[in-house]
Amino acid sequence: EFKDPNAGSLDIPSVILSLSSVLSIIYGFKRVAEDGWEVLSFLFIVSGFLIGTLFIRRQQNLKDPLIDLQLFKVPAFSAALIANSLTIFVGLGSFLFLAQYLQLVLGLSPLVAGFWTLPSAAGNVVGSLAVPMLVRKIRPIIVVSGGLVLNIVGLAFYALVDANSGLVYVVIGSVIISLGICSVVILGTDLIVGSAPPERAGAAASISETGVEFGGVLGIAVLGSIGTAVYKNRMDGLNFNGISPESMESAKGTLGAAVSVAKELPEDIALSLLHSAKHAFTDSFQLVSIICAVISFVLAITIFIMRKSLEKEES
């Protein structure tokens, strides 16, 4: 991390504007998942972007802004920040579905499910050690592009998952994605800080951290909302004899609710409900994985096309 010795005081109105913008957008997307594109959901999202616009205008007029917008004029800085943020967006958003798949679809206990995420953690360790060695022989931009390709491959494994596919696809996919994320984030952070003037390295580092956190939160909110909407769409219209309307409505909300409802039902009805709910969830998992793969593909192509200008800035 880097600190600016001449940093100004914290601008509280900017903090309020930034938080209001982010929270409004996230809440709007969550309402979309629950109730569809109603007027209130749309208003929350639009108001979030409007508040964000006010935040940007305020930063342009402050002597010591919360976020130094001048840094975004550096192509290498902007490209690396977007790559980092979207990579974490994809990584955490897809991990949300992985955790639910292990516990709710496969029925693993939290302890056993946690054990099967250890290969992914090992992938992070291996990637963190391997990336510095790779850049000694391969240009950093190529390594970043390769990391994004690894993300696509890992997400392709996720897209093959169904209610009966077991652990193979998700474990292999999670390891490959971890390796890809390490490649992008480690080198992306270095490029973000390295592309900024020395006196702005602290500001660049803080923006990098904020971008990663924002990407993760937005990934969970947006991709989670998309997944919930797909699940509800697949479950809509299903009814089973022996299940009260209230319980059925609850089961149509989330897979977790369906599992809870099934525990109170006779075995044959519970199995039918869980069969439908698990397939609805894996459909949503597949779609989210495809969306994430498309994002990674577009990002990889963009980085590769811009490689000459980015390498020039880095040097």
HUCOR-V412887 format. One record per residue. RES is the residue in one letter. PHI is phi in degrees with one decimal (none if undefined). Layout:
# HUCOR-V412887
RES;PHI
RES;PHI
This chain:
# HUCOR-V412887
E;none
F;-128.4
K;-123.7
D;-86.0
P;-66.5
N;-109.9
A;-64.7
G;-82.1
S;-76.2
L;-70.4
D;-91.9
I;-60.5
P;-56.5
S;-65.6
V;-61.8
I;-63.4
L;-63.6
S;-65.5
L;-64.2
S;-61.9
S;-63.4
V;-64.2
L;-64.7
S;-65.0
I;-64.9
I;-63.1
Y;-63.8
G;-60.6
F;-66.4
K;-65.3
R;-67.4
V;-60.8
A;-64.2
E;-84.0
D;-122.7
G;81.0
W;-80.6
E;-82.0
V;-58.9
L;-64.6
S;-61.3
F;-61.7
L;-64.8
F;-62.6
I;-65.7
V;-63.1
S;-63.8
G;-62.2
F;-69.3
L;-66.0
I;-63.7
G;-61.6
T;-64.1
L;-62.3
F;-60.8
I;-63.5
R;-61.9
R;-66.7
Q;-63.0
Q;-68.3
N;-104.1
L;-93.3
K;-70.8
D;-120.9
P;-70.6
L;-64.6
I;-125.2
D;-78.8
L;-69.0
Q;-62.3
L;-65.4
F;-72.1
K;-77.8
V;-87.9
P;-55.1
A;-63.1
F;-62.9
S;-63.3
A;-63.5
A;-66.6
L;-65.1
I;-63.7
A;-60.8
N;-61.3
S;-63.4
L;-70.7
T;-66.0
I;-69.3
F;-53.0
V;-68.3
G;-63.9
L;-72.3
G;-61.9
S;-74.0
F;-63.9
L;-56.7
F;-76.8
L;-60.0
A;-61.1
Q;-68.6
Y;-61.4
L;-62.8
Q;-88.2
L;-93.8
V;-87.6
L;-82.7
G;75.0
L;-77.6
S;-70.8
P;-54.7
L;-66.1
V;-68.8
A;-61.1
G;-62.5
F;-60.7
W;-78.6
T;-94.0
L;-62.5
P;-57.7
S;-65.0
A;-63.3
A;-63.7
G;-61.2
N;-62.3
V;-65.1
V;-61.6
G;-62.5
S;-63.4
L;-82.5
A;-79.8
V;-58.3
P;-58.9
M;-75.0
L;-64.7
V;-70.6
R;-73.4
K;-116.4
I;-124.4
R;-59.5
P;-53.9
I;-63.0
I;-66.8
V;-64.5
V;-61.7
S;-60.7
G;-63.3
G;-62.1
L;-67.3
V;-64.8
L;-60.1
N;-56.7
I;-61.7
V;-62.9
G;-61.4
L;-68.3
A;-64.0
F;-64.0
Y;-59.7
A;-68.2
L;-86.9
V;-69.3
D;-136.4
A;-66.5
N;-117.5
S;-84.4
G;72.2
L;-93.3
V;-56.7
Y;-64.2
V;-71.4
V;-70.0
I;-61.4
G;-60.9
S;-66.5
V;-66.5
I;-63.6
I;-63.6
S;-60.6
L;-62.9
G;-66.4
I;-62.3
C;-57.7
S;-60.1
V;-75.2
V;-69.9
I;-62.1
L;-75.1
G;-63.5
T;-63.0
D;-62.2
L;-69.8
I;-60.6
V;-70.2
G;-70.1
S;-83.5
A;-87.0
P;-58.7
P;-52.5
E;-72.1
R;-112.0
A;-61.0
G;-63.1
A;-63.9
A;-63.8
A;-64.0
S;-67.7
I;-65.6
S;-60.1
E;-62.3
T;-64.1
G;-61.5
V;-64.9
E;-63.1
F;-64.7
G;-60.8
G;-65.1
V;-62.7
L;-67.2
G;-62.3
I;-63.3
A;-69.0
V;-72.3
L;-68.4
G;-62.7
S;-66.8
I;-62.8
G;-61.4
T;-63.4
A;-63.5
V;-65.9
Y;-58.3
K;-63.1
N;-62.8
R;-69.3
M;-86.0
D;-62.0
G;91.7
L;-80.4
N;-143.9
F;-125.3
N;-64.4
G;98.0
I;-114.4
S;-65.3
P;-56.4
E;-65.9
S;-66.5
M;-65.6
E;-63.6
S;-65.6
A;-64.5
K;-77.4
G;-78.8
T;-147.2
L;-65.0
G;-58.9
A;-66.1
A;-63.5
V;-64.2
S;-64.7
V;-63.7
A;-62.2
K;-64.6
E;-98.5
L;-109.4
P;-58.6
E;-57.8
D;-65.7
I;-69.9
A;-61.4
L;-63.6
S;-65.6
L;-63.8
L;-65.7
H;-59.4
S;-67.4
A;-67.1
K;-66.8
H;-68.3
A;-64.5
F;-67.0
T;-66.6
D;-61.2
S;-68.0
F;-60.5
Q;-62.6
L;-64.2
V;-62.0
S;-63.1
I;-65.3
I;-59.6
C;-63.8
A;-65.2
V;-64.0
I;-59.0
S;-65.3
F;-64.8
V;-61.1
L;-64.9
A;-63.1
I;-63.2
T;-62.7
I;-62.3
F;-65.7
I;-64.4
M;-87.1
R;-57.7
K;-66.3
S;-68.5
L;-68.0
E;-67.0
K;-64.2
E;-65.8
E;-64.7
S;-68.1
